[in-house]
Amino acid sequence: MTEIRERQLPKGFTMAGLTFVLAALSWIGPFSIDTYLPSLPSISKSLNVSAAQVQQTMTAFLAFFAIMSLWHGAISDAYGRRRLTLICLSIFTAASLGCATAVNVHTLMFFRALQGATAGAGMVVGRAVVRDLFEGAAAQRLMSHVATIFTVAPVVAPVAGGYLQTWFGWRSIFILLIFLSTFLLIATWRWLPETLPREQRQRLEAAYLARTYWKVLTSPPFLLACASMGFTSAGFFIYIMGAPQFLMNHLGLRETQFLWLFGPMAIAMVAGAWISGFCAGRISGNRTILIGYIVAAAAAVGNILLNAFVPPMVPWTILPLVFYVVGMSIAMPSLTLITLDLFPSQRGLAASCQGFISLGANSAVSALVPLIWATTMTMAITEIVMLIVGVITLALYFAAMKRHQKESAAN
């Protein structure tokens, strides 16, 4: 399947280039979030506002990231994957310039929201491109390769953010984002072909979109699978959003030492993605998902026990998070694909809805992080609660799919 599809790529485009650009497009999110985290205390002092107000600039980014991700797929289904990506990267570059020159928290919040509105296009389009070109094990392997390259961002972003903050101040973070988005604009132009032929595009009409969104967002299997992904990733996302408090206050680290969290997390993502790719074609996607959730559950329980008996310290406080991310990274590629396969004719729109639900959960977590960052135990308890809800919704998804299959067989 992989070889057949590769020969169908337009002249001048290669699988290596396509894989790289799909992964690189997903760097926008981590770089927009992780490079920003070490600077939160400095921004608060510079703009003379509270830490909670600065935290809300992150919430604004995530909220618009989620809202607009609901539309990126539908727009790409109508006008093509490549065009939407190029336009959104151009707007993101301009918004980054606005953030770099912001003189008050309200201006910063506006341009952060504009960044969020465009940052999700690459992620949504990337998922749709994978399903445009590949099926089955080949799609799962490509998703795993993309996830492996993606891990460059979680490693580099917080480290770069810490040093830029120390050397040049918080505005330099957004200068970095300008350079990154410009690079991605060039890479997309060079290596991302249009994968959706004109004859397969869907109408961007209000009535059609209303019917299609209703069909997708009222599908119990789709909603349950997406909710499971959203809650499970939110269990880890609390540590990303609470990184300044978690690392600097609880673990006593400095702005330049965020690698203590993000380095092991990146290794965990690579390990989980490699396991997922290894499982592709050997065991079913459902079984791969179950293995991932078992690993994550064991890690979440271990996190509670560790915080109950061991005071916060590196590296031990980080260790359970590593295994949680390994389990999450094993399950997510397969879980992502099965949700898109529910709507083969509207994969872009389905990817948008998928991203909206997951990002909506993360945005809610971002707003609530100040309520749970008091101790490492409260963060660990929140993590396991999120995972429990994720496991429950996953079980309900399997039940809904089983019932759907029986009904289809009966008809």
N, C-alpha and C positions, 0 to 999 in steps of 0.2 A: 504493500500500500504506500509506504513512504517513497519508494523509488518511482512509482507511477505518478504520484502527485508532484514530486519534485520536477519531473520532466514537463509538467503542465505550467510551471511558473513562467511568467513572461521573460523574454530574452533580456539578459542583463541582471536578473535577480537570482540569488542563490539561497539555498537552505541555511547556510551558515549566516549570511547577512540577515535573513528573515528572523532566525532564532534570536540573534543578537538584538535586533531592533525591537522585537516584541518584549524581550526582557528589559531592555533599556527604557522603554516607555513606562514600565512599571516603577522605574526609579523615582519618577516625579513625586509620588506620594511620600516615600520614606525621606527623601531629601527635603521636602517641604515641611515635614514634621520633625524628623530626628535632628537635623542641623539647628533647628529653632529652639529645641528644648534647653540646651545649656545656657541660652541667652535670656530665658524668661526672667530671672531675677534682675539682670542688667536692664532689660527693657522697662521693667516696673520702675526702677530708679530713674532711668533716663526720661521717661514720659511722665514721671510723678503720679503714678496710679498704683492701685493695689495689685497684689499678685493674682487675686481672683479675676480682676478686670483683664489682665494680660492673658490669663487662661482662657477667657472668653474669646479672644482673637483666634485661638486654636479651635474652639468650638465653632466659630463662624466658618472657618476653613472647612471643617469636617461636615458641618450641616449642608453647606452648598455643594461640597463634594458629593454627598449622598443624594441631594435633590436633583442635581444636574446629571448624575450618573443614570437616573431614571430615563433621561431623554437621549443620551449619547447614542445608545444602541438603535433606537428608532430612527434617529437622524441618519446614522450610518447605513441602516437598512434601506433608506430612501435615496441617499445621495452618494453612498460609497464610503468605505472604511478610510481610505487614504486621505481624501479631501477633508473630512471632519478632523482627523488627527492633525493635519498641517495647520488648519485654522485655529484649533484650540491651543496648540503649542505657541502660535504667534501671540494670542491674547494672554497666555500665561506669562510670556516674556515681558509684555507691557505691564502686567499687574505686578510682577516682581520689581520692576523699576519704581512703580508707585509705592510699594512697601519700603524700598530702600530710602526713599525721600520723605516718608511720612513724618509729620511733625507733632502728631497727637495720636492717642489710642484709637479715636474714632476713624481717622483716615487709615490707620494701619488695619483696623478691623474691616473696613470696606475693601481694601485691596487684597486682604487675606481671603475674604469671601469670594472675590473675583478669581483669585488663584484656585480656590477650591472648586469653583464652577467649571473650570477648564482642565484641572489636573486629572480628573478621572477618565477622560476620553481614551487615553492610551490603554488603560487597564481594561475597559469595556471592549474596545475595538480589538485588542489583542486576543481576548477569549473568543470573540466571534471569528476572527481570522483563523484561529486554530481549527474551529469546527467547519469553516468554509473549505479547508484544505484536507483535513484528516478525519479518520474515523477510528473507533476502537482503540486497540493497544498503541497504534501510531500516534493518536491524539494524546493519550496519557503520557507517552514517552516525551513528546514535544513539550507538554505542560511541565513535566519534571525538569527538562533541560532549561526551560525558561525560568522555572523557580530557582534552579541552581545559579544561573547568571544573576538573577535578581538579588541574591544574597550579598552581592558586592555593595549594594546601597546601604543596608542596615549596618554593615561594618564601617564603611567609609564616612557615612553621613554624620553620625554623632561625634566621631573623632574630629572630622573637619570642622564641625560646628564649634566644638570646644576650643580648638586652637584659633579659629578665626575670631571667636569672641575674646579670647585672651590677647591676641595680637592687634586686632583692628576694631573690635567692637561689634555690636549686633547688626549694624547695617551691612556689614560685609557678608553676612549670611545670604542676603537677597542678591548681592552682586554675584555670588556663587550660583544662585538659582538662574540668574540671567544667562550666565555662560553655559550652564547645563541645558537649559531649554533651547538655546541656540544650537548647541551640539546635536540635540535630539531632533530638532527641526531639519538639520542637514542630513542626519542619519535616516530619518523617515523618508525624505525626498529620494535618497539614494537606494535604500534597501527594502522599503515596504511597498510591494506592488498592490494594485487594486485587486482584491480577491472576490469581490461580489460583482458578477456580470450585470449589465444593465437590465437584461431580461428577467433576472431573479430579484430585482429590487421591489420593495413594497411601497405603497402609497403613503405619503405624509399628509393625510387628511384627517380632520378632527373625528369624523364618524368612524373611520377605519381604526384610528388609533384608540378611540374609546372602546370599541369592541375588542381589540386585541389586548389592550392593557387589562380590560375586565377579564378576558379569558385567562391571561397569565396570572393575574393577581388574585383570582378566585380559584385557582387550581390547588387543592389541598396538598398533593405531593410536592409541588413546586414550593409552596409557602413553607411547608415543614422542613424540607431539605435546606432551603435558604436560611430559615430561622436557626437551624442546627449549626450551620456554618457561622452565622452572625454571633450567636451566643458563645460558641466555642472560641472564636478568635477574640471576642471581647474579654474572655477570661485572661488572655495574655496582654491585650491592649491596655489594660489598666496599668501595667508596669511600664509600657511605653509612654503613656500620658503622664504617669506619676513619676517618671524617671528622675527629674530634679530632686524631688522630695525623697524618693526611695534611695537613690545613690548618694546624694550629697548630705542629707540629714540623717537618714537611718544607717547608712553604711560608711559615712564619713569620707566620701571621695570628693575629688575636685572636678571642675568643668572639663578638664582634659582627660579625665579617667572614665568617661562613659563607655569606653571599650569593654570595661568589666562586665557590663550587661549586654551590649550589642554584639560584641565579638562572639561569645558563646552562643548567642541566639542565632547568629548567621551560620555558625557551624552546625547548629541543630537543624536549621532549615535545609542546608545542603544534605545532611544525613537523611532527614525525612524524605526530601525530594528524590534522593538516590534510591531509597528503599521503595518508594512509590513506583519509580521507573523500573526497578528490578521486578516488582510484582506484576507489571503490565504484561499481559499475555500468559502469565503463569498461574495466577489466581484471579478470581472475579473481582470487579471493582467493589462490589458490596463487601466482600471479605477483606479487601484492603482497607476499606473504611472502618470496619470493626476493629481490625488490628490497631489502627491509628488511635481510635477512641479508647481502647484498653490501655495503651501506653500513656495517653494523656490523663486518664483517670487515676492510674497508679501514681503519676507525678503529682497530681493535685492533692491526693491524700498524703503523699510524702511531704509536700509543702506545709500542710497543716501540722503534721507531727514535728517537723523540723522547727517550725516557729514556736511550738509549744515547749520544746526542751532545749533549744540552742539559741543564744542571743544573736541578733543580726550581725553578720560578718561575712566578708568575702574569703573564700569562694563559696562557702557552704550555702548561704542564702540564695545564691544564683543557681545552684545545681538542680533543684526540682524544676525550675523554669526551663532549663535546657531540655529535659525529658518531656515536659509538656509541649514544647514547640516541636520536638521530634514527632510526637504522636499526631499533633495537629497537621504537620507538613506531610505526613504519610496519608492522611485521610482527605485533605482538601482537593488535590487534583482530581481524584475520582468523583468526589461529591460535587465539584464544580461541573464536571462533564455530564453527569446524569441529570442535573437540573436543566442544562441547555438542550439535552436530547429529548426532553419532554415537548419542545416546540421547534422542530427542525426547520420550519419555514420562517421563523421569526427569531433566529438565534441572537441577533444583535439586540432586539428589544428584550428578549429573555435575559441576556447578559446584563442589560441595564437594570432590570428589576432585581436581579440577583445582587448586583453591586449596591443598589439602593438599600435593600434590606440589611445587608452586611454592614455597610457604612453607616446606616442609621443607628444600628446597635452601637457601633464604635463612637458615633457622635454623642449618643446619650451617655455612654461611659465617660467620655471626656468631660461632659458637664458635671458628672457626679464624682469625678476623681477627688476633688478637694474634700468631699465628705468621708472618704475611705482611706486617705493616705496618712492618717494619724499614726498607725503602727504597721509593721510588716504583717502582723497577724490579721488585721482587718483587711488588708489587701489579699492575703491568702484565702481568707474566708470568702471574699467576693469572687475570687477566681473559681473556687470549687462550686459555688452556687451557680455561676454562669455555665460551667461545664455540665452540672446536673441538668439544668434546663436544656442545654444542647443535646444531651443524651436522651432526654425524654422526647424532644421533638424529632430526633433521629428515629427512635423506636416508632413513633406515630407515623413518620414517613414510610417506613417499611410496611407497616400495617395498611396504610392507605394505598401503596403500590400493589400489595398483594390483593386487596379488594378490587382495585382497578383492573388488574390482570384477569381475575376471575370473571368480572363483568364483561370484559372484552371477549374472553373465550366463550362465554355463554351466548353472546350475540353473533 
